[in-house]
Amino acid sequence: MAAVLIAILSLTVLGIPIALALDRGARGPLLIGTAFLYGSGAVFLILLFVPWKLPLIVGVALMLAVGCWLLAVQKRLRPTANGQRPTIVDLATLISLAAYAIYATLAPLWEWDFWAIWGLKARVFFEHGGIDWRFLESRWNAFAHPDYPLLVPLNFDFVALIGGGWSDRWLGILFIAYAVALLLIARALAARETSALFAALLTFLLSWIATSRFIGLAEGALIAFGGAAVLFIRDALRRDDAASWRHGAVLLGLAANCKNEGLALLVAVTIAILLLAWRTAAVSAAGRAASRRPEGETPSAQPARTPAFRMLFRLWPSYALAAPWLILRAMHTLGSDIVGSHAAARLVARLRFTPQILGYLATKLYHPWFWVAILVGVILMPRVRERFVLLVTAIQVVFYISSYFATPYDVRWHIGTSWPRLTEQIAVPIAFVVFLALAEIVRRGEDARDAEARSEQQ
């Protein structure tokens, strides 16, 4: 246990200067939550490129921390409201997390995919003293999905390096840390839009869906990195905040290094931003042209492109962070089973079974009543303000469903073993925006009643 706790503390300390370099005004929950995630991502990159000697790893980490700290102190301080005031509801969130901690650490990691994929890779790498490309390239190890990104296995190896030996007994604590980091970030971002009480209530709600039940798999990390990235980019779009853009872009790139679904999230965010930017620019250009052009002249759509590419440029850290693994994967010819040979033929052949596949997906949905409640909330809420999160969620769902049409495996088996995990991955951002939208509706209703009561008294 000591090795895992020391690793988590070390990752957080390493991540603090990185977080401050990105956002000099980060404080409280926002700083701690982002710091752990950045430390986790930094260690992944260090172990990906640096020889596995603990003194060398620590030296590189210290150089990175010092460099980020020097960059941070040069920036102008701009403190932001980060939801620091605690409420009684936060106690309920702590109780929820304590229950999850018991579940995550009750026994050594037990998931089959941990034994066959994430944990297996980590132990092979640790015994090898670095990434064992021969193991990943061997066709006999195809069951271990060699193409999967390595952020989570290398985090396991960081714990093993600190402990001086491999042990999976307490690795579940890492997944508690991922969930706590996401909840701290969500609470801080919610406090920017609503009261401390509503932010705490939202955090308590998210504590039941930000905690992955698949301990030992990359889901916990992907939920944290991906969920935080989407929430930061939403905040950046809402407030045009440069710091939120930086947070969102870096976290999105690290999410792409958790699982292939993280790469899909990067594509989904890119498409959503393009759609939103082009639509906004087109409406703006049409409005300007309508006031200036001669009667009967058709407005040009060319100006609509510039804002879209400017917004995409802000995501360059995402692509830069995703690139190293994609390049290494291509160099070592680590192919993906889903998009392998004959994928298009399988997709076409299964189109006639679309009703059956969609029906089976509905029966295997992660917490179906939760998704029914989310759907009702989406119907009730004003959707214009939350186009980004709704678009990203919809695009991800399309990607996930399409993979079942192209899968080389039995469709029912593949859905049964992966669909609950996939729907778990996308739950946090959509729950966040629905809760905030409904809370705003409630607040406006109370304000209207108060105004009516005051007018009657007058």
C-alpha positions in Angstrom: 0.0 0.0 0.0 2.8 2.4 0.9 4.2 2.3 -2.7 0.9 3.2 -4.2 0.3 6.1 -1.8 3.8 7.4 -2.3 3.3 7.2 -6.1 0.0 9.1 -5.9 1.6 11.8 -3.7 4.6 12.0 -6.1 2.4 12.3 -9.1 0.4 15.1 -7.5 3.5 17.0 -6.5 4.9 16.6 -10.0 1.7 17.8 -11.5 1.3 21.0 -9.4 3.9 23.0 -11.4 2.5 21.6 -14.7 -1.0 22.7 -13.7 0.2 26.1 -12.7 2.1 26.5 -15.9 -1.1 26.0 -17.7 -3.3 28.0 -15.4 -1.5 30.3 -13.0 -4.7 31.1 -11.1 -5.6 27.5 -10.4 -6.3 26.9 -6.7 -7.9 24.5 -4.3 -9.9 21.5 -5.8 -9.0 22.5 -9.4 -5.3 22.6 -8.7 -5.2 19.3 -6.8 -7.4 17.5 -9.3 -5.5 18.6 -12.4 -2.2 18.1 -10.7 -2.7 14.4 -10.1 -3.9 13.9 -13.7 -0.9 15.8 -15.1 1.5 13.9 -13.0 0.1 10.7 -14.2 0.4 11.8 -17.8 4.0 13.1 -17.3 5.1 9.8 -15.8 3.6 8.0 -18.8 5.6 10.1 -21.2 8.8 9.8 -19.1 8.6 6.0 -19.0 7.7 5.9 -22.7 11.1 7.5 -23.7 13.5 7.4 -20.7 15.5 4.3 -19.7 13.9 2.7 -16.6 16.4 3.6 -13.9 14.6 5.2 -10.9 17.3 7.9 -10.3 17.1 8.9 -14.0 13.3 9.0 -13.9 13.3 11.1 -10.8 15.9 13.4 -12.3 13.8 13.9 -15.5 10.7 14.5 -13.4 12.5 17.1 -11.3 13.7 18.9 -14.4 10.2 18.9 -15.8 8.8 20.2 -12.6 11.4 23.0 -12.3 10.9 24.0 -15.9 7.1 24.2 -15.5 7.5 26.1 -12.2 9.7 28.7 -13.9 7.2 29.1 -16.7 4.4 29.4 -14.1 6.0 32.2 -12.1 6.5 34.3 -15.2 2.8 34.3 -15.9 0.5 37.0 -14.6 -1.5 35.8 -11.6 -5.2 35.7 -12.3 -7.0 33.9 -9.4 -10.3 32.1 -10.3 -13.2 30.9 -8.3 -12.6 27.2 -7.8 -15.4 26.2 -5.4 -13.3 26.1 -2.3 -16.1 26.7 0.2 -17.2 23.2 1.6 -20.8 22.4 2.4 -22.5 19.6 4.3 -23.3 17.8 1.1 -19.5 17.3 0.5 -19.6 14.9 3.5 -22.0 12.7 1.5 -19.6 12.7 -1.4 -16.8 11.6 1.0 -19.0 8.7 2.2 -19.7 7.7 -1.4 -15.9 7.7 -2.1 -15.2 5.7 1.1 -17.6 3.0 -0.1 -15.9 3.0 -3.5 -12.5 2.7 -1.8 -13.6 -0.4 0.0 -14.8 -1.9 -3.3 -11.6 -1.0 -5.1 -9.3 -2.4 -2.5 -11.2 -5.4 -1.2 -8.9 -7.8 -3.0 -6.1 -7.9 -5.5 -7.3 -6.7 -8.9 -9.7 -9.3 -10.3 -10.8 -8.3 -13.8 -9.9 -10.6 -16.6 -8.8 -7.7 -18.8 -6.4 -6.7 -16.1 -4.8 -10.2 -16.1 -4.8 -10.4 -19.9 -4.1 -6.8 -21.0 -3.3 -3.9 -18.6 -1.7 -5.8 -15.8 0.0 -8.3 -18.0 1.7 -5.6 -20.1 2.7 -3.7 -17.0 4.3 -6.8 -15.4 6.0 -7.8 -18.6 7.5 -4.3 -19.0 8.6 -4.2 -15.4 10.4 -7.6 -15.7 11.9 -6.5 -19.0 13.0 -3.1 -17.6 11.2 -1.1 -20.2 8.6 -1.5 -22.9 9.0 -4.9 -24.4 8.3 -4.3 -28.1 9.1 -8.0 -28.9 6.2 -9.0 -26.6 3.8 -6.5 -28.3 4.9 -7.5 -31.8 4.4 -11.2 -31.3 1.3 -12.6 -32.9 0.9 -15.0 -30.0 0.1 -12.0 -27.8 -2.7 -10.6 -30.0 -5.2 -11.3 -27.1 -3.4 -8.5 -25.1 -4.4 -5.9 -27.7 -0.9 -4.6 -28.4 -2.3 -1.5 -30.1 -3.8 -0.1 -26.9 -2.1 3.0 -25.5 0.1 2.5 -22.5 -0.7 5.3 -20.0 -2.3 3.0 -17.5 0.2 0.1 -17.6 3.1 2.6 -17.3 1.4 4.1 -14.2 1.3 0.6 -12.7 5.0 0.3 -13.5 5.7 3.6 -11.8 4.2 2.1 -8.6 6.3 -1.1 -9.1 9.5 1.0 -9.5 8.8 2.9 -6.3 8.0 -0.3 -4.4 11.0 -2.2 -5.8 8.9 -5.1 -7.1 5.7 -6.0 -8.7 2.5 -6.3 -6.6 -1.1 -5.7 -7.7 -2.6 -5.9 -4.2 -3.2 -2.2 -3.8 -3.2 -0.9 -7.3 -6.9 -0.2 -7.0 -6.0 2.9 -5.0 -4.9 4.5 -8.2 -8.5 4.2 -9.5 -9.8 6.0 -6.4 -7.3 8.8 -7.2 -8.5 9.1 -10.8 -12.1 9.4 -9.6 -11.2 11.9 -6.9 -9.3 14.1 -9.4 -12.3 14.2 -11.8 -14.7 15.0 -9.0 -12.5 17.9 -7.7 -12.3 19.3 -11.2 -16.1 18.9 -11.8 -16.9 20.6 -8.5 -14.6 23.6 -9.2 -16.1 24.1 -12.7 -19.6 23.7 -11.5 -18.9 26.4 -8.8 -18.2 28.9 -11.6 -21.8 28.6 -12.8 -23.9 27.9 -9.7 -23.9 28.1 -6.0 -21.6 26.1 -3.7 -24.5 24.0 -2.6 -25.6 23.1 -6.1 -21.9 22.4 -7.1 -21.7 20.0 -4.1 -24.9 18.3 -5.0 -23.7 17.8 -8.6 -20.4 16.4 -7.3 -22.3 13.9 -5.1 -24.3 12.8 -8.1 -21.2 12.4 -10.2 -19.5 10.4 -7.4 -21.7 7.4 -8.4 -20.8 7.5 -12.1 -17.2 8.9 -12.1 -16.1 5.8 -10.2 -15.5 3.0 -12.6 -16.6 -0.4 -11.4 -14.0 -2.0 -13.7 -11.0 -1.9 -11.4 -7.7 -2.6 -13.1 -8.8 -1.6 -16.6 -8.2 1.7 -18.3 -11.8 2.9 -17.8 -11.1 4.7 -14.6 -8.3 6.8 -16.2 -10.3 7.4 -19.4 -13.3 8.6 -17.5 -11.1 11.0 -15.5 -9.0 12.4 -18.4 -11.8 12.4 -21.0 -14.5 13.7 -18.7 -12.3 16.5 -17.4 -11.2 17.4 -20.9 -14.7 17.7 -22.2 -15.8 19.8 -19.2 -12.8 22.1 -19.6 -13.4 22.6 -23.3 -17.1 23.3 -22.6 -16.0 26.0 -20.1 -13.6 27.4 -22.6 -16.3 27.7 -25.2 -18.7 29.2 -22.7 -16.3 31.8 -21.3 -13.6 32.0 -24.1 -11.1 31.2 -21.4 -7.6 30.5 -22.5 -6.6 28.5 -19.4 -9.6 26.2 -19.8 -8.6 25.7 -23.5 -5.1 24.7 -22.3 -6.4 22.3 -19.6 -8.9 20.8 -22.0 -6.4 20.3 -24.8 -3.7 18.6 -22.6 -6.2 16.4 -20.8 -7.8 15.4 -24.1 -4.4 14.4 -25.5 -3.7 12.3 -22.4 -7.1 10.7 -22.7 -6.1 9.5 -26.2 -3.2 7.7 -24.5 -5.5 5.8 -22.1 -7.5 3.7 -24.6 -8.5 3.6 -28.3 -11.8 5.1 -27.1 -9.7 8.1 -26.0 -8.6 8.6 -29.6 -12.2 8.3 -30.7 -13.0 11.1 -28.1 -10.3 13.3 -29.7 -11.9 12.8 -33.1 -15.4 13.4 -31.6 -14.3 16.7 -30.0 -12.7 17.8 -33.2 -15.8 17.2 -35.2 -18.0 18.9 -32.6 -15.8 22.0 -32.6 -15.8 22.1 -36.4 -19.6 21.9 -36.5 -20.1 24.5 -33.8 -17.5 26.9 -35.2 -18.7 26.7 -38.8 -22.3 27.2 -37.7 -21.5 30.2 -35.5 -19.3 31.7 -38.2 -21.8 31.1 -40.9 -24.6 32.7 -38.9 -22.4 35.7 -38.1 -21.2 36.0 -41.7 -24.8 35.8 -43.0 -25.9 38.4 -40.5 -23.2 40.8 -41.6 -23.7 40.1 -45.3 -27.4 40.6 -45.0 -26.9 44.1 -43.7 -24.4 45.1 -46.4 -24.9 43.2 -49.6 -27.1 44.5 -52.5 -30.6 43.0 -52.7 -30.5 39.6 -54.4 -26.8 38.9 -53.9 -25.9 35.6 -52.3 -23.6 35.8 -49.2 -20.2 34.1 -49.3 -19.6 31.2 -46.9 -15.8 31.6 -47.0 -15.4 33.6 -43.8 -16.9 30.7 -41.8 -13.7 28.7 -42.0 -11.4 31.0 -40.1 -12.9 30.6 -36.6 -13.1 26.9 -36.9 -9.4 26.5 -37.7 -8.5 29.0 -35.0 -10.4 26.9 -32.4 -8.8 23.7 -33.7 -5.4 25.3 -33.4 -6.0 25.6 -29.7 -6.3 21.8 -29.5 -2.7 21.3 -30.9 -1.5 19.9 -27.6 -4.1 17.1 -27.9 -2.7 16.0 -31.3 0.9 16.5 -30.1 0.3 14.2 -27.1 -1.5 11.6 -29.1 1.1 11.5 -31.9 4.0 9.7 -30.1 2.1 6.5 -29.4 0.5 6.5 -32.9 3.9 6.8 -34.4 5.4 4.1 -32.3 2.4 1.9 -33.0 2.8 2.3 -36.7 6.6 1.7 -36.5 6.0 -1.6 -34.7 3.0 -2.5 -36.9 0.7 -3.0 -33.9 -2.6 -3.3 -35.8 -6.1 -2.9 -34.4 -8.6 -5.8 -34.5 -11.7 -3.6 -35.1 -10.4 -1.7 -38.1 -8.4 -4.6 -39.5 -8.9 -6.5 -42.7 -12.5 -6.9 -44.1 -13.9 -4.4 -41.5 -15.9 -2.6 -44.3 -17.3 -5.9 -45.5 -18.4 -6.9 -42.0 -20.1 -3.6 -41.5 -22.1 -3.8 -44.7 -23.0 -7.4 -44.0 -24.4 -6.6 -40.6 -26.5 -3.6 -41.7 -29.5 -5.8 -42.2 -29.4 -6.8 -38.6 -29.5 -3.2 -37.3 -32.8 -3.5 -35.4 -31.5 -6.6 -33.6 -28.1 -5.0 -32.7 -29.7 -1.8 -31.5 -32.2 -3.8 -29.4 -29.5 -5.8 -27.8 -27.5 -2.6 -27.1 -30.6 -1.3 -25.3 -30.8 -4.3 -23.0 -27.1 -4.0 -22.0 -27.1 -0.3 -21.4 -25.1 0.9 -18.3 -27.6 1.8 -15.6 -30.6 2.1 -18.0 -32.7 4.2 -15.6 -29.9 6.7 -15.3 -29.9 7.1 -19.1 -33.7 7.4 -19.1 -33.4 10.2 -16.6 -30.7 11.9 -18.7 -32.8 11.7 -21.8 -35.7 13.3 -20.0 -33.4 16.0 -18.7 -32.1 16.7 -22.3 -35.7 17.1 -23.5 -36.5 19.5 -20.7 -33.4 21.6 -20.7 -32.5 24.4 -23.2 -30.2 22.6 -25.5 -28.7 25.5 -27.4 -26.2 26.3 -24.6 -25.0 22.7 -24.3 -24.6 21.9 -28.0 -20.9 21.0 -27.5 -21.4 18.2 -24.9 -24.5 16.9 -26.6 -22.7 16.7 -29.9 -19.6 15.0 -28.4 -21.8 12.5 -26.6 -23.8 11.7 -29.8 -20.7 11.3 -32.0 -19.1 9.0 -29.4 -22.3 6.9 -29.3 -22.2 6.6 -33.1 -18.5 5.6 -33.1 -19.2 2.9 -30.4 -22.2 1.5 -32.1 -20.4 1.4 -35.5 -17.6 -0.6 -34.0 -20.1 -3.4 -33.3 -21.0 -3.6 -36.9 -17.3 -3.9 -37.9 -16.1 -6.2 -35.1 -14.4 -9.5 -36.1 -16.0 -11.1 -33.0 -19.4 -12.4 -32.2 -21.6 -9.3 -31.9 -23.6 -10.4 -28.9 -20.4 -11.4 -27.0 -18.7 -8.1 -27.9 -21.7 -6.0 -26.8 -22.0 -8.0 -23.6 -18.4 -7.6 -22.6 -17.8 -4.0 -23.7 -21.0 -1.9 -24.0 -21.5 -1.3 -20.3 -18.0 0.0 -20.1 -18.4 2.2 -23.1 -21.6 3.9 -21.8 -19.9 4.3 -18.4 -17.1 6.3 -20.2 -19.4 9.0 -21.5 -21.7 9.4 -18.5 -20.0 12.2 -16.6 -20.1 15.2 -19.1 -23.7 14.6 -20.1 -24.8 14.2 -16.5 -22.9 17.4 -15.6 -24.6 19.6 -18.2 -28.1 18.2 -17.6 -27.9 18.7 -13.8 -26.7 22.3 -14.3 -29.4 23.1 -16.8 -32.1 21.7 -14.6 -30.7 23.5 -11.6 -30.8 26.7 -13.6 -34.4 26.1 -14.5 -35.2 25.5 -10.8 -33.4 28.7 -9.8 -35.2 30.8 -12.4 -38.5 29.4 -11.2 -37.7 30.4 -7.6 -36.6 33.8 -8.7 -39.8 34.3 -10.7 -41.9 33.3 -7.7 -40.0 35.6 -5.4 -40.4 38.5 -7.9 -44.2 37.7 -8.1 -44.4 37.7 -4.3 -42.7 41.0 -4.0 -44.9 42.6 -6.6 -48.0 41.4 -4.7 -46.7 42.8 -1.5 -46.2 46.2 -3.2 
